[in-house]
Amino acid sequence: MGLIGSAFLFGIVIGCSTLTRLGDVYGRKPVYILGFIMHIGFMIGILNTENQYVGYFTIFIFGLSITARYYVGYTYNLEMQPSNYHVLVSTTMFLFESLVYIFICIFFWVISDRWKLL
């Protein structure tokens, strides 16, 4: 079970070492779009895989996609904003991200009894 989290974090580390640099070299928009497509594709792959090793691989690639989608996308978003709005944009983005995490936790906490019936 520990390999699941390790594969995800290892994907993020490799992605930070490679994909963020690709965003500097080839432009942030193509790398962001690639990360977004990878994110959706490998999320579907994670949900549909039945093989343990394929699951580890998809979680690793999912970690790579987080890097391209989140870190490169954040920088790309800030580059499109006027410099006097950087603090507002960053604060709003992280605030909504926190609210989504709180909503997910409450959602699964509330429906956890229903899942046991399935």
Secondary structure, DSSP 8 states (H G I E B T S, - for coil): -HHHHHHHHHHHHHHHHHHHHHHHHH-HHHHHHHHHHHHHHHHHHHHH---HHHHHHHHHHHHHHHIIIIIHHHHHHHHHS-GGGHHHHHHHHHHHHHHHHHHHHHHHHHHHHHHHH-
